[in-house]
Every structure is written in C-alpha cells, then in structure tokens.
Amino acid sequence: MSFSRFKEVIEEGDTVILYIGVSQIYALEVKPKVINKNGQGVDNVFQTKYGSVRVMDLVGKKYGSRVNLSKGWGQVLYPTPELWTITLPHRTQILYTPDISMVLTQLEIGPGSVVCEAGTGSGSLSHAILRAIGPTGKLHTFDFHKERVKVASEEFLRHGFGERVIVLHRDVCDEGFGVERVADAVFLDLPKPWEALPHAVSAIKMSGGRICSFSPCIEQVARTCEVLQSLGLQELLTLECLAREFQVKSISLPRVINGQKAPTHQNTHVNQEEKQPDQKKKKVEECVEGAESDTNTKSDEHEQSTAGNKGQQGNGDFRFTTGITQLKMPGHTGFLTFASVPPGLPGNKLSCVA
C-alpha cells in the first residue's frame, strides 16, 4: 500500500521499485511467497543480471537506500506513477509519461476531481489520475474485458487505491457510463470513441468540463472531431506528444568577410608547399637528419609543430557547441483530442446525435 500514501520505511505488502540501471528497473511485491510457472509457492527471490535479492530482506529498509545483490548492488525506490508506467505488467498498449502529463494538464485534473475513464487497460493512466485527484477525488474506470477488470481491481486494492476508484466491466459505447452529471473530466481510449461521446457528455457536470480522446490514427481523430462539433462542444484541440532527443556536438563553420570566405593559415601553408616542392623536400631531409643526431630535439620540435598546427586549424573558422536533433523521430503513440463541454449543454441535442 505504498502508492496511496508516502512513507519512509518498506513494509510487507508494499510495492517497491528496484533500480539497477536506466534499462533495468523492476517493480517488486514485498511478500514471502510467489507462484512459479508450475503453480507452486516458492520463496520470493528476484533474479537480476547482477545476482539475486531476497525480497523479504527489504522489509525495514528506507526507500532510496542501497541494497546488495549477490553480484552487485541496486537501489530500492518509492513507487510513483511514472516509475510504475515503466515497470508495470503490460495487459494492453499503454500511455507513457509525455501523453499522461498532457492529459492531466488539459483535463485540469486536481485534488477532489471526479474523472471517468473508458479503457482501463493496464492502469498506467489510472495510477496518474488517482495520484492527481487525491483522497477526496473519485475515478470511475471501465473496460469491456472482464479479466482485465478483475486484475485491475486487485491491483488498485494492493496499491491502496480501493476507496478512490470504482472499476466496472462495461461497454460504454452501448451502455454508457452509468453515471450522469457527476464528472469534471472524461477520458476515452477506445477504437470508436465517437460512439461513446454522447454518453461522455452526459456524464459531465452541468457546470461543464473537459473531454479527451486518445486515438492512434488521424482518421479516428477526424471522425471524433466531427461528432464533437455536432454535439456543441467547444475549444477543440488535437495534440501529438513526441520526445525529441538533442545531441550535443561541436560545429565548425567558415568565417565570411565581405562575402568572401576568410583564408586559413593551414590552406595557405599547403598552397606554398605545392608551389615549392624542392623546399618541402629539403625541410623533410633536415628533419630526418635532426632526428638522427638528437632525439630529444626532435621530440621538442614535434610538440611545438603539433601545437602550432592545432592553432592554425581553428584560425579562420568559427567553432561553437550546439544541440542537434535527429532527422527522424520515432515514437508516435497517438493523437490527443481535447474539447470543452459548455455549462448547461441541452440534453435534447445529445439524444438527437446518439
């Protein structure tokens, strides 16, 4: 029950996050026994690349402390919705933190809010909503898959959210949300969200609220926007959240003076050598003779020559450090479409559209 309220010490029954590296983050249930693949109860020992850890040995340790593995070490972190999104067991495709943060912001979800969610799935967004609404808020979440509803209900109870959430097995497109004029916000993650929009608007309070629909395809967005407009909703907005990676690099550009590229000492030096091959050959011979007669002198001259060349390379060019983005940005998950339900929207208009 470590999600619903913060505490410093790990207790039996908690969910903890074992952090070993950026790509090795795991969620562990602190309990004595687990069920193996053969359906047998065995001691709860978690195996990692750097050895094993007895999960019950974590009881009494402080969150954030370092724990020893048999071949290394890791850290046990307090579970947050962001860490849970990374480590949760996937039952469906999920929303990740960039989309989740935008949903919470645009829907104006805060302490005490009442939210309806259609498409519980793996519970990634649900955990973020439950933290945002606090103990005084309420989440009504629905899924048409009976087994997913059962697993999600048990998961919310283990995480201490039992009093904040109502999980129901329901097809909201045909049956609606079962509640009217109680929600501050509605979120839809459905294949055909336009079929559930009249029910979603009916669930919004008479004082108005916000609706969001998540769709992976732009054709779904177009159909959804048409229905939103026909229902009389306002402030339609579609967003796509992409994580853009910047690579820090040093760039060298030529200086331009009066429309002409400034000459560099390095190029001038090369041109002089090309024009005077005999002098170049003579210089090489002198260097070889000097090296044979005095090794130390050669070493000193080499260092001076190298330092001089380095200075010549930067002379005439403008060097600076900047961030460069990738030409292609993979990571499309879907489009977020938002709309506002105006206060006192006539119910007869909803029935006509439905």
C-alpha positions as CSV (number, residue, x, y, z in Angstrom):
1,M,0.0,0.0,0.0
2,S,2.9,2.3,-0.7
3,F,1.2,4.2,-3.7
4,S,-1.6,5.9,-1.8
5,R,0.4,7.4,1.0
6,F,4.1,8.3,1.4
7,K,6.2,6.6,4.0
8,E,10.0,6.2,4.6
9,V,10.3,2.5,5.6
10,I,9.4,-0.5,3.5
11,E,6.8,-2.8,4.9
12,E,5.4,-6.2,3.9
13,G,2.8,-5.8,1.2
14,D,4.4,-2.8,-0.4
15,T,5.3,-2.4,-4.0
16,V,8.9,-1.2,-4.4
17,I,11.0,-0.2,-7.4
18,L,14.4,-1.9,-7.7
19,Y,16.6,0.4,-9.7
20,I,19.9,-1.1,-11.1
21,G,20.3,1.0,-14.3
22,V,18.4,3.1,-16.8
23,S,17.3,-0.1,-18.7
24,Q,17.0,-2.3,-15.6
25,I,14.1,-1.1,-13.4
26,Y,11.8,-3.6,-11.8
27,A,8.6,-3.5,-9.6
28,L,8.7,-6.0,-6.7
29,E,5.9,-7.1,-4.4
30,V,7.2,-7.4,-0.9
31,K,5.7,-10.7,0.2
32,P,7.2,-14.0,1.4
33,K,6.0,-16.3,-1.4
34,V,5.4,-16.1,-5.1
35,I,3.8,-18.6,-7.5
36,N,6.2,-20.1,-10.1
37,K,5.4,-21.3,-13.6
38,N,4.4,-24.7,-12.2
39,G,1.8,-23.1,-9.9
40,Q,3.9,-23.8,-6.8
41,G,4.6,-21.4,-3.9
42,V,8.3,-20.6,-3.6
43,D,10.4,-18.1,-1.7
44,N,10.3,-14.6,-3.2
45,V,13.8,-14.3,-4.6
46,F,14.2,-12.0,-7.5
47,Q,16.9,-12.7,-10.1
48,T,18.8,-10.0,-11.9
49,K,21.8,-9.7,-14.2
50,Y,23.9,-8.8,-11.1
51,G,22.6,-11.6,-8.9
52,S,19.6,-12.2,-6.7
53,V,17.9,-10.4,-3.8
54,R,15.6,-11.9,-1.2
55,V,12.6,-9.5,-1.4
56,M,11.6,-10.0,2.2
57,D,15.0,-8.7,3.3
58,L,13.9,-5.3,2.1
59,V,11.4,-5.0,5.0
60,G,12.6,-2.3,7.4
61,K,14.9,-0.6,4.9
62,K,14.3,3.0,3.9
63,Y,13.2,4.0,0.4
64,G,16.1,5.2,-1.6
65,S,18.6,3.0,0.3
66,R,21.2,0.8,-1.4
67,V,20.7,-2.9,-1.3
68,N,23.3,-5.6,-2.0
69,L,22.8,-8.3,-4.7
70,S,24.8,-11.5,-4.8
71,K,27.0,-10.0,-7.6
72,G,26.4,-6.3,-7.3
73,W,24.0,-3.7,-5.9
74,G,20.9,-1.7,-6.6
75,Q,18.6,0.9,-5.0
76,V,15.0,0.5,-3.8
77,L,12.9,3.5,-4.7
78,Y,9.4,4.7,-3.7
79,P,6.9,3.8,-6.3
80,T,5.4,6.7,-8.3
81,P,3.0,6.6,-11.3
82,E,6.0,7.5,-13.6
83,L,8.1,4.5,-12.4
84,W,5.0,2.3,-12.4
85,T,4.4,3.1,-16.1
86,I,7.9,1.9,-16.9
87,T,7.7,-1.4,-14.9
88,L,4.0,-2.4,-14.9
89,P,2.9,-5.8,-16.4
90,H,1.5,-5.0,-19.9
91,R,-2.0,-6.3,-20.4
92,T,-2.6,-3.8,-23.3
93,Q,-0.8,-0.9,-25.0
94,I,-0.3,1.8,-22.5
95,L,0.1,5.6,-22.3
96,Y,3.5,6.9,-21.3
97,T,4.5,9.9,-19.2
98,P,4.6,12.5,-22.1
99,D,1.0,11.8,-23.1
100,I,-0.1,11.3,-19.5
101,S,1.2,14.7,-18.3
102,M,-0.6,16.4,-21.2
103,V,-3.8,14.6,-20.4
104,L,-3.8,15.6,-16.8
105,T,-2.9,19.2,-17.6
106,Q,-5.5,19.7,-20.4
107,L,-8.3,18.0,-18.5
108,E,-7.5,20.2,-15.5
109,I,-7.5,17.3,-13.1
110,G,-6.6,18.1,-9.5
111,P,-7.4,17.2,-5.9
112,G,-11.1,16.4,-5.5
113,S,-11.8,15.9,-9.2
114,V,-14.2,13.3,-10.4
115,V,-13.0,11.5,-13.6
116,C,-14.5,8.9,-15.9
117,E,-12.1,6.7,-17.8
118,A,-13.2,4.4,-20.6
119,G,-10.5,1.8,-21.3
120,T,-8.7,0.8,-18.1
121,G,-6.2,-1.4,-19.9
122,S,-3.0,-1.8,-17.8
123,G,-3.8,1.0,-15.5
124,S,-0.9,3.3,-16.5
125,L,-3.0,6.5,-16.8
126,S,-5.3,5.3,-14.0
127,H,-2.5,5.5,-11.4
128,A,-1.5,9.0,-12.5
129,I,-5.2,10.1,-12.2
130,L,-5.5,8.6,-8.8
131,R,-2.5,10.4,-7.5
132,A,-3.7,13.7,-9.0
133,I,-7.3,13.6,-7.6
134,G,-6.0,12.7,-4.1
135,P,-8.1,11.0,-1.3
136,T,-11.1,13.4,-1.9
137,G,-11.4,12.6,-5.6
138,K,-13.1,9.7,-7.4
139,L,-12.2,7.7,-10.5
140,H,-14.8,5.7,-12.5
141,T,-12.9,3.5,-14.8
142,F,-14.4,1.0,-17.3
143,D,-13.2,-1.8,-19.5
144,F,-15.1,-4.3,-21.8
145,H,-12.7,-7.1,-21.0
146,K,-13.8,-9.0,-17.9
147,E,-10.5,-10.5,-16.9
148,R,-8.7,-7.1,-17.2
149,V,-11.3,-5.6,-14.9
150,K,-10.6,-8.3,-12.3
151,V,-6.8,-7.9,-12.4
152,A,-7.0,-4.1,-12.3
153,S,-9.4,-4.1,-9.3
154,E,-7.0,-6.4,-7.4
155,E,-4.0,-4.2,-8.4
156,F,-5.7,-1.0,-7.2
157,L,-6.5,-2.6,-3.8
158,R,-2.9,-3.7,-3.3
159,H,-1.7,-0.2,-4.0
160,G,-4.1,1.3,-1.5
161,F,-6.5,3.0,-4.0
162,G,-9.6,1.0,-3.2
163,E,-11.5,3.9,-1.8
164,R,-10.7,6.3,-4.7
165,V,-11.6,4.1,-7.7
166,I,-14.6,2.2,-9.0
167,V,-13.7,-0.4,-11.6
168,L,-16.6,-1.8,-13.7
169,H,-16.9,-4.3,-16.6
170,R,-18.9,-2.3,-19.1
171,D,-19.1,-1.4,-22.8
172,V,-19.6,2.3,-22.6
173,C,-20.3,2.7,-26.3
174,D,-23.6,0.7,-25.9
175,E,-24.4,1.0,-22.2
176,G,-23.0,4.4,-21.3
177,F,-21.1,5.2,-18.1
178,G,-23.9,4.5,-15.7
179,V,-23.5,8.0,-14.1
180,E,-24.8,11.4,-15.2
181,R,-23.7,14.9,-14.4
182,V,-21.0,13.9,-11.9
183,A,-17.7,14.1,-13.8
184,D,-15.3,17.0,-14.1
185,A,-13.5,15.2,-16.9
186,V,-13.8,12.2,-19.2
187,F,-11.0,10.3,-20.9
188,L,-11.7,7.9,-23.8
189,D,-9.2,5.3,-25.1
190,L,-11.5,3.4,-27.5
191,P,-11.4,2.1,-31.1
192,K,-14.5,4.1,-31.9
193,P,-14.6,7.0,-29.4
194,W,-17.3,8.9,-31.4
195,E,-19.8,6.2,-30.3
196,A,-19.2,7.0,-26.7
197,L,-19.1,10.8,-26.9
198,P,-22.9,11.4,-26.3
199,H,-22.6,9.3,-23.1
200,A,-19.4,11.1,-22.1
201,V,-21.0,14.5,-22.4
202,S,-24.0,13.2,-20.3
203,A,-21.5,12.2,-17.6
204,I,-20.1,15.8,-17.4
205,K,-21.4,18.1,-14.7
206,M,-24.0,20.8,-15.6
207,S,-21.3,23.3,-14.8
208,G,-19.2,22.0,-17.7
209,G,-16.0,20.1,-18.0
210,R,-13.4,18.6,-20.3
211,I,-13.2,15.6,-22.6
212,C,-10.1,13.9,-24.1
213,S,-9.9,11.1,-26.7
214,F,-6.8,9.2,-27.5
215,S,-6.5,7.7,-31.0
216,P,-3.5,6.3,-32.9
217,C,-4.9,7.1,-36.4
218,I,-5.7,10.6,-37.8
219,E,-8.8,9.1,-39.5
220,Q,-10.2,8.4,-36.0
221,V,-9.4,12.0,-35.0
222,A,-11.2,13.4,-37.9
223,R,-14.4,11.4,-37.2
224,T,-14.2,12.3,-33.5
225,C,-13.9,16.0,-34.2
226,E,-16.9,15.9,-36.5
227,V,-19.0,14.4,-33.7
228,L,-17.6,16.7,-31.1
229,Q,-18.7,19.7,-33.2
230,S,-22.1,18.3,-33.8
231,L,-22.6,17.8,-30.1
232,G,-21.9,21.5,-29.5
233,L,-18.5,21.2,-27.7
234,Q,-16.0,24.0,-27.9
235,E,-12.3,24.6,-27.9
236,L,-11.4,21.6,-29.9
237,L,-7.6,20.9,-29.9
238,T,-5.6,17.9,-31.2
239,L,-2.0,17.4,-30.0
240,E,0.8,14.8,-30.5
241,C,3.5,14.5,-27.9
242,L,6.9,13.4,-29.1
243,A,10.1,13.2,-27.2
244,R,12.9,14.9,-29.2
245,E,16.5,13.9,-28.4
246,F,19.2,16.6,-28.7
247,Q,22.8,15.5,-29.3
248,V,25.5,18.0,-28.2
249,K,28.1,18.5,-30.9
250,S,30.8,21.0,-31.8
251,I,30.4,22.5,-35.2
252,S,33.0,24.4,-37.3
253,L,31.8,27.0,-39.8
254,P,34.0,29.2,-42.1
255,R,34.1,32.9,-41.4
256,V,32.8,35.2,-44.2
257,I,34.3,38.7,-44.7
258,N,32.7,40.9,-47.3
259,G,31.0,38.0,-48.9
260,Q,34.3,36.0,-49.2
261,K,35.4,33.0,-47.1
262,A,38.3,34.0,-44.8
263,P,41.5,32.2,-45.7
264,T,43.1,29.9,-43.2
265,H,46.8,29.6,-42.4
266,Q,46.5,25.8,-42.9
267,N,45.3,26.2,-46.5
268,T,48.0,28.9,-47.2
269,H,50.7,26.6,-45.9
270,V,49.5,23.8,-48.1
271,N,49.5,26.0,-51.2
272,Q,53.0,27.2,-50.5
273,E,54.2,23.6,-50.2
274,E,52.6,22.7,-53.5
275,K,54.3,25.7,-55.2
276,Q,57.7,24.9,-53.8
277,P,58.2,21.1,-53.8
278,D,62.0,21.5,-53.6
279,Q,61.8,23.4,-50.3
280,K,59.4,20.9,-48.9
281,K,61.8,18.0,-49.7
282,K,64.6,20.0,-48.2
283,K,62.7,20.5,-45.0
284,V,61.9,16.8,-44.7
285,E,65.6,15.9,-45.1
286,E,66.6,18.4,-42.5
287,C,64.1,17.0,-40.0
288,V,65.4,13.4,-40.7
289,E,69.0,14.5,-40.1
290,G,68.0,16.3,-36.9
291,A,66.2,13.3,-35.6
292,E,69.2,11.0,-36.2
293,S,71.5,13.5,-34.4
294,D,69.3,14.5,-31.5
295,T,66.2,12.5,-30.5
296,N,65.3,15.0,-27.7
297,T,65.4,17.9,-30.1
298,K,63.1,16.1,-32.5
299,S,60.6,15.4,-29.7
300,D,60.5,19.1,-28.7
301,E,60.1,20.3,-32.3
302,H,57.3,17.8,-32.9
303,E,55.4,19.0,-29.9
304,Q,55.8,22.6,-31.0
305,S,54.8,21.8,-34.5
306,T,51.7,19.9,-33.3
307,A,50.7,22.8,-31.1
308,G,51.1,25.2,-34.0
309,N,49.0,23.1,-36.3
310,K,46.2,22.9,-33.8
311,G,46.1,26.7,-33.6
312,Q,46.2,27.0,-37.4
313,Q,43.2,24.6,-37.8
314,G,40.9,26.8,-35.7
315,N,42.2,30.0,-37.3
316,G,39.7,31.4,-39.8
317,D,36.8,29.1,-38.7
318,F,34.1,29.8,-36.2
319,R,33.6,26.9,-33.8
320,F,30.6,26.6,-31.4
321,T,28.8,23.9,-29.4
322,T,25.1,23.3,-30.1
323,G,22.3,20.7,-29.9
324,I,21.3,18.8,-33.0
325,T,18.0,16.9,-33.3
326,Q,17.6,13.6,-35.2
327,L,16.3,13.8,-38.7
328,K,13.8,11.1,-37.9
329,M,11.9,11.0,-34.6
330,P,10.4,7.6,-33.9
331,G,8.0,7.3,-31.0
332,H,4.5,8.1,-32.3
333,T,1.9,6.7,-29.9
334,G,-1.3,8.6,-30.8
335,F,-3.2,11.8,-31.0
336,L,-4.8,13.5,-28.1
337,T,-8.0,15.4,-28.9
338,F,-9.5,17.7,-26.3
339,A,-12.7,19.6,-26.1
340,S,-14.7,21.6,-23.6
341,V,-18.3,20.9,-22.6
342,P,-20.0,24.3,-22.1
343,P,-22.2,24.7,-19.0
344,G,-25.8,23.7,-19.4
345,L,-25.5,21.9,-22.7
346,P,-29.0,20.9,-23.8
347,G,-29.8,17.2,-23.3
348,N,-32.1,17.1,-26.4
349,K,-29.1,17.8,-28.6
350,L,-27.3,14.8,-27.2
351,S,-30.2,12.5,-27.8
352,C,-30.5,13.6,-31.4
353,V,-26.8,12.8,-32.1
354,A,-27.0,9.5,-30.3
